């Protein structure tokens, strides 16, 4: 028999959809504060958030609307159906306060700027009392206690207090990242946990919340998608993706596709299992995104998801190409105040720096003006024949091999103008594996295999995009066996493979004949390269699938076709390799994400030797 549910049951169902846990309660109440124009928000909680208070200095609620605020589907955010498709607010369904009131003891106190006194209304598990006059500041305070006390089934699914507290902090951090114009204060049992005052610099707020410094700014627009990101250097990573914060229309969301776009932008810069720090904001016309696809509004749906993915990849990748972490590399190891002081050209040391550090400043600057490059007598290796073709015929720094480059190749994205690998003075080679070099202020150890691997990889990728990969033809074609599915997949992408320099023909249901390969690849690596391509294509999809597969193949080719660890190099060869690194922006990481170099400033070294304090 069909029957209409009682309002109390309907309210509990709505509460179950809107309020999954105390953190969701905090989220809903903070959203209401921000929609009310608050510039100060305070959160105080206990018992894992089952008792929670949110205060703000927003516009408040007039006395005659207090009771209406606790009713279902009562909201000031929308007026008609069309408003759902041009939302500019956080909370819009009008269910939050009603849902909270049905599963807790709730006290709402509010005062508008027009009122000389505040008013308070109380609800006990959905039973609302009449408003009372009380003394109150301008703004609102929502006090919730005994959350889910009348819903035992919901109560038993709450996690430990530690876990719930962590979730609440995550929620507040998300608002702190998206709203630097608002101060947030979080207390637990009256003890201050987090406090972020109003910050004009949004990037600085992100650095403070994430405790990562420095972060870098990426901005751009593509096909109506405005992208802004605060991102970290590829060598400052996490083992989990908790450093990825995604915002759409200012709303913190979970979106696997956009998360994958960020990872795609960092492709070939991170090692397996590493995740970057990135706070990403996407803004677009309201009618191009649906924020009402999930009861908690934690997910969105784009009208053009493919363009959203591409926009994020292109904007973030373009800014990663500028390698800003190398621009500021001369300031690594110094404080933010020191960095600002150095960027102004010196002068009086910053007042916020201790006296002993001011002396370090003066010594460092004096050293810069007095530094004389030292000469080192190095014995060049004569065993050049064992070196790969890209470096084997290097006899002078100005006459090096260009096997993978055409004469008409355009320059790549500009790198940091204040740092050039080729400007380093080569000191020698350590363990036939690491190039030792120095600048005026820093000492470098460069992994020769990883560095050469990146150079060859970037040249292959660049020449592939231009359709100019140098090939070598086999006098006797190679015959390779694959599964029927793999053969079909490889033949489907025959043109892409030919553009890579790999020519194939079908010789049987499970057999392919390889007629040509890129000059860099060894015969033994052909089967592996094709297997990598087939595996990647079969397991991936989307607009970047082919490029990802090609990138994996070229990374494998590069790894097996360059100078190895343990191989002796001459000074000329080492110098040439450093100069070739300047041709590509990501030279500080191999294609598999491993760091290419380690750097220590002379001041750090002197401090470790006790020469300076």
SVG drawing of the C-alpha trace seen along z (x, -y; Angstrom):
<svg xmlns="http://www.w3.org/2000/svg" viewBox="-2 -50 98 66">
<polyline fill="none" stroke="black" stroke-width="0.4" points="0.0,0.0 1.4,-3.4 1.2,-6.1 2.6,-9.6 5.5,-9.7 5.3,-11.8 7.2,-15.1 9.5,-13.8 10.5,-10.8 11.0,-13.0 13.3,-15.3 15.4,-12.4 15.8,-11.1 16.9,-14.5 19.3,-14.8 20.8,-11.4 21.4,-12.8 22.8,-16.2 24.6,-15.2 26.9,-12.3 29.1,-13.2 30.0,-16.1 32.3,-17.5 29.4,-17.9 27.6,-19.8 30.5,-22.2 30.6,-22.5 26.9,-23.4 27.0,-26.0 30.2,-27.6 28.6,-27.9 25.7,-29.7 28.1,-32.1 29.9,-32.9 26.7,-33.3 25.7,-35.9 28.8,-37.9 30.8,-37.0 34.5,-38.1 35.1,-36.3 34.1,-32.7 34.8,-30.8 34.2,-27.1 34.3,-25.5 33.5,-21.8 33.8,-18.8 33.1,-15.1 34.3,-14.7 32.0,-17.4 28.7,-16.1 28.7,-19.4 29.6,-22.2 29.2,-26.0 29.7,-28.3 29.8,-32.0 30.1,-34.7 29.9,-38.5 27.6,-38.2 24.4,-40.0 22.3,-38.0 18.7,-36.9 15.8,-39.2 13.5,-38.1 10.5,-37.5 12.5,-35.0 14.0,-32.9 11.3,-30.3 11.2,-30.2 15.0,-29.5 14.3,-26.1 11.7,-25.0 12.5,-22.7 13.2,-24.2 13.3,-27.7 16.1,-29.7 17.1,-33.2 19.4,-31.9 16.9,-31.0 13.6,-32.2 12.8,-30.1 14.0,-27.1 16.3,-29.2 18.3,-30.2 19.4,-26.6 21.4,-27.0 23.1,-30.3 24.1,-29.8 26.5,-32.1 26.1,-30.9 27.1,-27.8 23.9,-26.7 20.8,-26.9 18.5,-24.0 17.2,-25.3 17.6,-21.9 20.7,-22.4 19.3,-24.0 16.0,-22.1 18.0,-18.8 20.3,-19.7 17.4,-20.7 15.7,-17.4 18.6,-15.3 20.1,-17.5 19.4,-20.2 20.0,-23.4 20.1,-27.0 20.2,-29.8 21.1,-33.3 21.2,-36.1 21.1,-39.9 21.0,-42.1 22.6,-45.5 19.2,-47.1 18.2,-45.5 19.3,-46.9 19.0,-43.5 19.4,-39.9 16.9,-37.0 17.3,-33.3 15.3,-30.3 15.7,-26.8 14.8,-23.4 14.9,-20.1 15.1,-17.3 12.7,-19.1 10.4,-20.7 10.8,-24.4 10.2,-27.0 9.2,-30.6 12.0,-33.2 13.3,-35.2 15.0,-38.5 18.7,-38.2 21.8,-40.4 23.9,-39.4 26.5,-40.9 25.8,-41.5 25.9,-38.2 24.8,-34.6 25.7,-31.8 24.5,-28.2 25.0,-25.9 24.4,-22.2 24.6,-19.5 23.8,-15.8 24.0,-15.4 22.3,-12.1 21.2,-11.3 17.7,-10.4 19.1,-8.5 21.1,-5.6 21.7,-3.9 23.5,-7.1 25.4,-7.5 27.0,-4.0 28.6,-4.7 30.6,-7.7 34.3,-7.0 36.7,-7.8 36.9,-11.3 40.4,-11.6 39.1,-10.7 36.1,-13.1 38.3,-15.9 40.6,-15.4 37.6,-15.6 36.4,-18.8 39.9,-20.3 39.9,-19.3 36.6,-21.1 37.8,-24.3 41.1,-24.1 39.1,-23.9 37.3,-27.1 40.5,-28.7 42.1,-28.0 39.1,-29.3 38.4,-32.3 41.6,-34.2 39.4,-37.3 37.8,-35.6 39.5,-34.8 38.9,-31.3 39.4,-30.3 39.0,-26.7 38.9,-25.5 38.4,-22.1 37.1,-22.1 38.0,-25.8 41.7,-25.1 42.8,-26.9 43.7,-24.4 43.8,-26.6 43.8,-30.3 44.1,-32.1 43.6,-35.8 42.4,-37.6 45.1,-37.4 45.3,-39.6 47.8,-37.2 45.8,-34.0 49.0,-32.1 50.5,-33.0 47.3,-31.7 47.7,-28.4 51.4,-28.1 50.4,-28.7 47.5,-26.1 49.4,-23.4 52.6,-24.2 54.5,-24.1 56.8,-26.9 57.1,-28.0 54.1,-27.4 53.8,-28.9 50.9,-30.5 49.5,-29.3 46.7,-31.2 45.0,-30.9 41.8,-30.6 40.8,-28.2 37.4,-27.8 35.6,-29.6 37.4,-27.7 39.3,-30.0 42.1,-28.1 44.0,-29.2 46.4,-27.0 48.8,-27.2 51.2,-24.3 54.3,-22.9 57.6,-21.9 57.9,-18.3 60.6,-17.5 58.3,-18.4 55.7,-15.6 53.5,-13.4 52.9,-9.6 49.1,-10.3 46.9,-12.6 46.0,-14.6 47.9,-17.6 45.4,-18.0 42.6,-20.5 40.0,-21.0 37.5,-23.9 34.8,-24.6 33.0,-27.9 34.7,-28.3 33.2,-25.1 35.5,-22.3 34.7,-19.2 35.9,-15.6 36.5,-14.9 38.6,-12.0 38.8,-13.4 40.1,-16.8 42.5,-15.1 43.7,-13.0 44.2,-16.2 46.5,-17.6 48.5,-14.3 48.7,-14.4 50.1,-17.9 52.9,-16.6 53.5,-13.5 57.1,-12.5 58.0,-14.8 56.9,-12.5 58.1,-9.0 55.5,-6.3 53.4,-6.8 54.2,-10.4 51.6,-13.2 52.1,-17.0 50.8,-19.8 48.2,-21.7 45.3,-24.0 43.2,-24.2 40.4,-26.6 38.1,-26.3 35.6,-29.0 33.2,-28.9 29.8,-30.2 27.2,-28.9 25.1,-27.2 28.1,-25.1 28.3,-23.2 25.8,-21.4 26.6,-21.6 23.4,-19.8 24.4,-16.3 25.1,-15.1 23.2,-15.6 26.3,-17.0 27.3,-19.1 30.7,-17.5 30.6,-16.6 29.9,-18.5 29.0,-17.7 30.5,-19.7 28.6,-20.3 32.0,-19.7 34.1,-17.4 36.7,-16.8 37.4,-20.5 37.6,-20.8 40.3,-18.1 42.2,-19.7 42.1,-23.2 43.6,-22.1 46.3,-20.1 47.3,-22.8 47.3,-25.7 49.1,-23.9 51.6,-22.2 52.5,-25.5 53.3,-27.1 55.3,-24.0 57.4,-24.5 58.6,-27.8 60.3,-25.8 59.9,-28.5 61.5,-26.3 64.7,-26.8 64.3,-30.5 64.2,-30.6 66.8,-27.9 69.4,-30.4 67.3,-31.1 66.7,-27.5 67.6,-27.1 66.9,-30.7 63.9,-32.1 61.0,-34.0 62.3,-37.2 65.8,-36.5 64.3,-35.7 62.4,-39.0 65.6,-40.8 67.6,-39.2 65.0,-39.9 65.2,-43.6 68.9,-43.6 70.2,-43.4 70.7,-46.5 70.1,-46.4 69.3,-42.9 65.6,-42.4 64.7,-43.5 62.9,-40.2 66.1,-38.2 68.3,-37.5 71.7,-39.2 73.7,-36.0 71.7,-35.4 72.4,-39.0 76.1,-38.2 75.5,-35.2 73.7,-37.6 76.6,-40.0 79.1,-37.2 77.1,-35.6 76.7,-38.9 80.4,-39.7 81.3,-36.3 79.2,-37.0 81.2,-40.1 84.6,-38.6 84.1,-35.2 86.7,-34.2 86.2,-31.0 88.9,-28.5 90.7,-26.5 90.9,-22.8 93.3,-20.6 91.2,-17.7 92.3,-14.7 89.9,-14.1 88.8,-10.6 90.0,-9.2 87.5,-6.4 85.0,-8.3 84.1,-5.3 82.0,-3.8 79.8,-6.9 76.4,-7.0 76.2,-8.8 74.6,-11.9 77.8,-12.7 80.5,-10.5 81.8,-12.9 81.9,-15.9 85.3,-17.5 84.4,-21.0 81.5,-22.6 80.5,-24.5 80.6,-21.5 78.4,-18.8 76.2,-16.1 72.6,-16.9 71.5,-13.4 67.9,-14.0 67.4,-17.6 66.6,-18.9 68.2,-22.2 64.9,-23.9 63.8,-22.8 62.1,-25.7 63.2,-26.7 61.3,-25.1 59.5,-27.0 61.8,-29.6 63.4,-28.5 64.4,-30.5 66.7,-33.3 68.6,-33.5 69.8,-29.9 71.6,-28.0 73.1,-24.5 75.7,-25.4 77.0,-28.2 78.2,-25.9 81.9,-25.2 82.5,-21.5 84.8,-20.2 85.0,-16.5 83.2,-13.2 82.4,-11.2 82.3,-7.4 81.9,-7.7 78.3,-8.5 77.9,-12.0 79.0,-15.3 80.4,-17.7 80.0,-21.3 79.6,-24.7 78.2,-28.2 79.2,-31.3 77.3,-30.3 76.3,-26.6 77.8,-23.1 76.0,-20.6 76.0,-16.8 74.3,-15.8 73.2,-12.3 74.7,-11.8 72.3,-9.0 69.1,-10.8 70.2,-14.0 71.0,-12.5 67.8,-10.4 65.7,-13.6 67.5,-15.3 67.0,-12.3 63.3,-11.9 62.5,-15.6 64.1,-15.5 62.1,-12.4 58.9,-13.9 59.6,-17.2 60.6,-15.5 57.5,-13.2 55.2,-16.2 56.9,-17.7 56.9,-14.4 60.6,-14.3 61.9,-11.4 65.1,-10.1 64.6,-6.4 66.7,-3.5 65.4,-0.8 66.1,2.9 67.6,4.9 65.9,7.9 62.6,6.9 62.0,8.1 59.1,10.6 57.4,10.2 54.5,12.1 51.7,10.5 48.2,11.5 45.5,11.0 44.0,8.1 47.4,6.4 48.0,6.8 44.6,5.3 45.4,2.4 48.8,1.7 47.5,1.8 44.8,-0.6 47.4,-3.1 49.8,-2.3 50.0,-6.0 50.9,-7.1 53.6,-4.4 55.0,-5.5 55.1,-9.1 57.2,-7.7 59.6,-6.1 58.3,-2.6 57.0,-1.0 54.9,2.2 53.0,4.6 50.8,7.5 52.3,10.9 49.7,13.1 46.9,13.1 49.4,12.8 52.5,11.6 53.8,8.2 56.8,7.3 58.8,4.2 60.5,2.5 61.9,-0.6 62.6,-2.1 63.9,-5.4 67.7,-5.7 68.0,-5.8 66.3,-2.4 68.3,0.8 67.0,3.8 66.5,5.7 64.2,2.9 61.7,2.9 59.4,5.7 59.4,4.0 58.5,0.6 55.6,2.1 54.4,4.0 54.4,0.9 52.4,-1.0 49.8,1.8 49.4,2.1 49.0,-1.6 46.5,-2.0 44.4,0.9 44.2,-0.4 43.8,-4.1 41.3,-6.3 40.7,-10.0 42.2,-12.8 45.7,-12.3 45.8,-8.4 48.0,-8.2 50.4,-10.9 50.7,-9.1 51.4,-5.8 54.0,-7.5 55.6,-9.2 55.9,-5.8 57.6,-4.3 60.0,-7.2 60.8,-7.1 61.7,-3.4 63.7,-4.1 65.6,-6.9 66.5,-4.9 68.1,-2.1 69.8,-4.3 71.9,-6.9 75.0,-7.2 75.0,-4.8 76.1,-5.1 79.7,-4.0 80.7,-5.4 83.7,-7.7 83.2,-11.0 85.6,-13.7 85.2,-17.3 84.1,-18.3 81.3,-15.6 80.2,-16.6 80.1,-20.3 78.2,-19.5 75.6,-17.4 74.9,-20.4 74.5,-22.7 72.0,-20.3 70.0,-20.3 69.4,-24.0 67.4,-23.2 64.6,-21.7 62.6,-23.0 62.3,-19.8 66.0,-18.9 65.9,-18.7 63.9,-15.4 64.3,-12.3 61.3,-11.0 60.4,-8.7 60.4,-11.6 63.7,-10.9 65.7,-14.1 68.6,-14.8 70.7,-16.8 71.5,-17.6 72.5,-21.1 74.1,-22.6 74.9,-26.3 78.4,-27.2 77.0,-28.8 75.3,-25.5 78.6,-23.6 80.5,-26.2 78.0,-26.0 78.4,-22.3 82.1,-22.7 81.7,-25.2 83.3,-28.0 80.2,-30.2 77.4,-30.2"/>
</svg>
